[in-house]
Amino acid sequence: MIPIRDSVRSRSVPLVSLSIIAINVLVFLRELGMTDRELWKFAAMYGVVPARLSGLFTGHPQGVWFVATLFTAQFLHGGWFHLLGNMLYLWVFGDNVEDRMGRWRFLGFYLVAGALANFAHAVMHPTSMTPTIGASGAVAGVLGAYFVMFPRARVQALLPLGFFLYVTELPAVLFLFLWFFLQLASGVASIGLPPAVTGAVAWWAHVGGFLVGMFLGPSVARRPRRRMWY
């Protein structure tokens, strides 16, 4: 399912969400100018390599930088579909979460959710040397927060049926539950399998990010303003 828009209208311009999208696009355009060798080095430097994080416990001298990659990896992508998919979900769901939290709280929440999501992936694949990149863990955090903050919202989406795409409208909680169930099922199926078999998709980052968003999001959100009647 591909989300098009939701039924909740933001009361303010989502400057942080737009800025995050712009940064991701600019970084990806920089990646397009790299050779395959340069791109691999770039991903290995700024992406999350689970085995290196595991090495923190052995006192590796670059331990601080390995922790920093939990954040830097959120702004790298492996292709156009990877980038556009993540940014579309952020565009549809991020504005309302940002509006409810406030810009600076949303920025902090987004980065922390993404870092914890990447850490969840590293915990589930502690020996992997494959760099993990992408904003999907952070975006999953936004989806988890949206899931509990806007239970009555509806989502208009494209539903692929065979060779055709149909426009349908679903309750947001159903749309996001189905999305989460797919990530969880895929994550469970990937346990013990090498990245070459799973396609190097960080399913557990998606699962971890969504759960972080569900439990952390409401505590970060500002209380709704009470209407004053005169």
matplotlib code that plots the C-alpha trace (Angstrom):
import matplotlib.pyplot as plt

x = [0.0, 1.2, -0.1, -1.2, -2.5, -4.3, -7.4, -5.7, -4.7, -1.7, -2.1, 1.4, 4.0, 6.1, 9.5, 11.4, 9.9, 10.5, 14.1, 14.7, 13.4, 15.6, 18.7, 18.0, 17.6, 20.8, 22.8, 21.4, 22.3, 25.9, 25.8, 24.8, 28.1, 30.2, 31.7, 30.6, 33.9, 33.4, 29.8, 30.7, 33.3, 30.8, 28.2, 30.7, 31.9, 28.5, 26.2, 25.6, 27.8, 26.4, 29.6, 31.4, 28.8, 29.3, 33.0, 32.2, 32.3, 35.9, 37.0, 37.5, 39.2, 36.6, 33.7, 32.3, 32.2, 30.4, 27.7, 27.5, 26.6, 23.3, 22.4, 24.3, 23.0, 19.5, 20.4, 21.8, 19.9, 20.6, 18.5, 15.7, 12.9, 14.5, 14.7, 11.3, 9.5, 10.8, 10.3, 6.7, 5.8, 7.5, 5.6, 2.2, 2.5, 5.3, 3.5, 0.8, 3.3, 5.5, 2.5, 1.5, 5.0, 6.4, 9.3, 12.3, 10.7, 9.9, 13.5, 14.8, 12.2, 12.9, 16.7, 16.4, 13.8, 16.0, 19.0, 17.2, 15.7, 19.2, 20.4, 17.5, 18.8, 22.3, 21.1, 19.3, 22.3, 25.3, 27.9, 26.9, 29.4, 26.9, 26.3, 22.7, 21.5, 18.3, 15.7, 13.2, 13.8, 13.2, 10.2, 8.9, 9.1, 6.9, 4.4, 4.3, 3.7, 1.0, -0.6, -1.4, -1.9, -4.4, -6.5, -9.5, -7.5, -8.0, -5.5, -6.0, -3.7, -2.9, -3.6, -1.9, -4.1, -2.3, -1.2, -3.6, -3.5, -6.7, -7.3, -8.9, -9.4, -8.6, -8.6, -5.0, -4.8, -5.6, -3.1, -0.3, -1.1, -0.9, 2.4, 3.8, 2.6, 4.4, 7.7, 7.4, 6.6, 9.5, 11.8, 11.0, 11.5, 14.9, 16.3, 19.4, 19.5, 22.4, 21.8, 22.3, 19.1, 17.0, 18.0, 19.8, 16.5, 16.7, 13.3, 14.1, 14.9, 11.4, 9.9, 12.0, 11.4, 7.6, 7.5, 9.7, 7.3, 4.3, 5.7, 7.9, 5.8, 2.9, 5.3, 7.0, 3.9, 2.6, -0.8, -3.6, -4.5, -7.8, -10.2, -11.2, -14.8, -15.7]
y = [0.0, 3.4, 6.4, 9.5, 11.7, 11.5, 13.2, 15.3, 18.8, 20.4, 23.8, 24.9, 24.5, 21.3, 23.0, 20.2, 17.5, 19.5, 20.2, 16.5, 15.7, 18.3, 17.1, 13.5, 14.5, 16.5, 13.7, 11.3, 13.6, 13.6, 9.8, 9.8, 11.5, 8.7, 5.6, 2.3, 2.0, 5.5, 4.8, 1.6, 3.4, 6.2, 3.8, 1.9, 5.2, 6.7, 3.7, 1.4, -1.7, -3.9, -5.8, -2.6, -1.5, -4.9, -4.1, -1.2, -3.6, -4.5, -0.9, -0.1, 3.3, 4.4, 3.6, 7.1, 7.4, 4.0, 5.4, 8.6, 6.4, 5.5, 9.1, 9.7, 6.5, 8.1, 10.4, 7.9, 5.8, 3.0, 4.0, 6.2, 3.8, 3.6, 7.4, 8.2, 5.6, 6.9, 10.5, 9.9, 8.3, 11.2, 13.7, 12.1, 11.3, 13.6, 17.0, 16.0, 14.5, 17.6, 19.8, 17.9, 17.8, 21.1, 21.6, 21.1, 18.3, 16.6, 16.9, 15.4, 12.6, 11.8, 11.5, 9.5, 7.1, 6.6, 5.9, 3.4, 1.7, 1.3, -0.1, -2.6, -3.8, -4.1, -6.1, -8.6, -8.9, -8.4, -10.0, -8.4, -6.3, -5.0, -1.3, -0.3, 3.0, 4.8, 6.9, 4.1, 3.5, 7.1, 7.3, 4.1, 6.1, 8.8, 6.1, 4.6, 8.1, 8.8, 5.4, 6.4, 10.2, 10.1, 7.0, 8.5, 9.6, 8.0, 7.4, 7.5, 5.0, 3.2, -0.5, -2.7, -5.5, -7.5, -5.0, -2.3, 0.3, 1.2, 4.3, 3.3, 5.0, 3.1, 3.9, 5.0, 2.5, -0.3, 1.0, 1.3, -2.0, -3.8, -2.0, -3.0, -6.6, -6.9, -5.6, -7.9, -11.0, -10.2, -9.6, -12.9, -14.7, -13.0, -14.3, -16.4, -15.5, -13.7, -10.2, -11.7, -13.7, -11.0, -8.3, -6.4, -4.8, -3.7, -5.2, -5.0, -1.3, -0.8, -2.8, -1.1, 2.4, 1.8, 0.6, 3.5, 5.9, 4.3, 4.5, 7.6, 9.8, 10.6, 11.6, 14.0, 15.6, 18.8, 18.8, 20.0, 23.6, 24.2, 26.3, 29.5, 30.6, 34.2]
z = [0.0, -0.9, 1.2, -0.7, 2.1, 5.4, 6.7, 9.4, 8.4, 10.0, 11.7, 10.9, 8.1, 8.9, 8.6, 10.3, 8.2, 5.0, 6.1, 6.8, 3.4, 1.7, 3.6, 2.6, -1.1, -1.1, 0.5, -2.0, -4.9, -3.5, -3.5, -7.2, -8.0, -6.4, -8.0, -6.6, -4.6, -3.2, -2.3, -0.5, 1.6, 2.3, 3.5, 5.6, 7.2, 7.9, 8.0, 11.0, 10.9, 13.7, 14.3, 15.0, 17.5, 19.2, 19.4, 21.6, 24.6, 23.8, 24.0, 20.3, 19.9, 17.4, 19.7, 19.9, 16.1, 15.8, 18.1, 15.9, 12.9, 14.6, 13.6, 10.4, 8.8, 8.8, 6.0, 3.5, 1.0, -1.3, -4.3, -5.6, -4.4, -1.0, -0.7, -2.2, -0.2, 3.1, 2.2, 1.1, 4.4, 6.2, 4.1, 4.7, 8.4, 9.7, 9.4, 12.0, 14.4, 14.2, 14.7, 17.8, 19.3, 18.2, 15.9, 18.2, 20.1, 16.9, 15.6, 18.8, 18.7, 15.0, 15.6, 18.8, 17.3, 14.3, 16.5, 18.7, 15.6, 14.2, 17.5, 17.5, 14.1, 15.4, 18.4, 16.2, 13.8, 16.1, 13.8, 10.5, 8.7, 6.2, 6.5, 7.3, 5.9, 5.5, 7.2, 7.6, 11.3, 12.1, 9.8, 11.5, 14.8, 13.2, 12.1, 15.6, 17.2, 14.6, 15.3, 18.9, 18.5, 15.6, 16.1, 14.2, 11.2, 7.8, 5.0, 1.3, -0.4, -3.6, -3.3, -5.9, -7.2, -9.9, -12.6, -11.4, -8.7, -6.9, -4.7, -1.4, 2.0, 5.2, 8.9, 9.8, 12.6, 10.2, 7.5, 10.1, 11.8, 8.5, 7.8, 11.2, 10.9, 7.6, 9.1, 12.1, 10.0, 7.7, 10.7, 12.3, 8.9, 8.5, 11.8, 11.2, 7.5, 5.8, 4.2, 0.8, 1.4, 3.1, 0.7, 3.5, 4.6, 8.3, 9.3, 13.0, 12.6, 11.3, 14.2, 16.8, 15.4, 15.4, 19.0, 20.1, 18.4, 20.1, 23.6, 23.4, 21.1, 23.4, 26.2, 23.8, 22.4, 23.8, 25.5, 23.1, 23.6, 25.3, 23.4, 25.2, 24.8, 25.3]

ax = plt.figure().add_subplot(projection="3d")
ax.plot(x, y, z, "-o")
ax.set_aspect("equal")
plt.show()
